[in-house]
Amino acid sequence: MLLDKLKVFIARYDELSNLLSSPDITSDIKRMTELSKEQSNLLPIVDKANEYEQLIADIADTKEMLGDAEMGDMAKEELKVLEPRKPEIEEEIKMLLLPKDPNDDRNIIVELRAGAGGDEAAIFVGDLFEAYTRYADVKEWKIELISTSPSEAGGFKEVTALIKGEQVYSRLKYEGGTHRVQRVPATESQGRVHTSAITVAIMAEVDDVEITIDDKDLKIDVMRSSGCGGQSVNTTDSAVRITHLPTGLVVTNQDQKSQHKNKDKAMKVLKARLYDLEMQAQQSDNAAQRAAQVGTGDRSGRIRTYNYPQNRISDHRINLTLYRLNEIMSGGLLDEVVEPLIADHQAKIVEAAGL
């Protein structure tokens, strides 16, 4: 019975409430953060379970009145409202019981890099980042630039940013991969369509308590910042390159004039990458998650194609094709692509779980 399954979640919620009021827990910030997050994730299920339990009780009480001469007709009318609600709540509970991605509530660090296609790829990095910015405006998220590498032809060779807000990771995690663009470059005199590609990586932002880095594992170099073509833009050694010796990960930041700010931003990206590696290790079946996201940046491997001459955007993972490319890119309407991806993901989980 569904109610019996739900009692397990209610019991765990109550247990967490008791644990969080324990002196042993309140003195352990990391543990308290973990338990608070678990309890917060359980709250929607507990609320829906209480609503479901109350509905079943109301239906049972109403049915008892059917034989009453005075109350019978009113009971019939009430059941017409109550009984259709039961399968609706059961479906809502089914969705809440699906395994939850532990990163869904997190902010993200997004990295866009130009791949095959030269200047056109760099220009499209700028275009896609602008589309993400408009989408963030619609969602009332905030974007904080971490690092950029502008291209002389326009756009960026690469751009890294922090996106903060409600459910950011849950909606943008599907953006990781190779994005292919087909259009006529402004410099193309014969009107030929060119194909280029960029890569997008999505990483969850992590708290300091979640990732601990030993200072002896870091090699920190400072250098003079440079602009396009190596032109000096700073007379002080403010650019920072951090190498994590155990993994070989390298992060460079030079966007800020302050060496301290560049170091802070570089450390934020490094922690996100290390967390990403840790998550891969915990989930061996997704061990190549980030590698699969980034791919090689060539024209063949792609998750999505943006065809400007046809005003077409196609997501190849779910065979979705929309002839609204310009509207989606310029109007912050990425939900038209994201929502079908979420629905497809949930349907696969439901099927796998046998719900």
Secondary structure, DSSP 8 states (H G I E B T S, - for coil): -HHHHHHHHHHHHHHHHHHHTSHHHHT-HHHHHHHHHHHHHHHHHHHHHHHHHHHHHHHHHHHHTTT-TTTHHHHHHHHHHHHHHHHHHHHHHHHHTS---TTTTS-EEEEEEE-TTTHHHHHHHHHHHHHHHHHHHHHT-EEEEEEEEE-TTSSEEEEEEEEESTTHHHHHGGG-EEEEEEE--TT-TT---EEEEEEEEEEE---TTT----GGGEEEEEE--B-GGG-B--SS--EEEEEETTTTEEEEE-SSS-HHHHHHHHHHHHHHHHHHHHHHHHSGGGTTHHHHHH----SSS-SEEEETTTTEEEETTTTEEES-HHHHHHHT-THHHHHHHHHHHHHHHHHHHT-
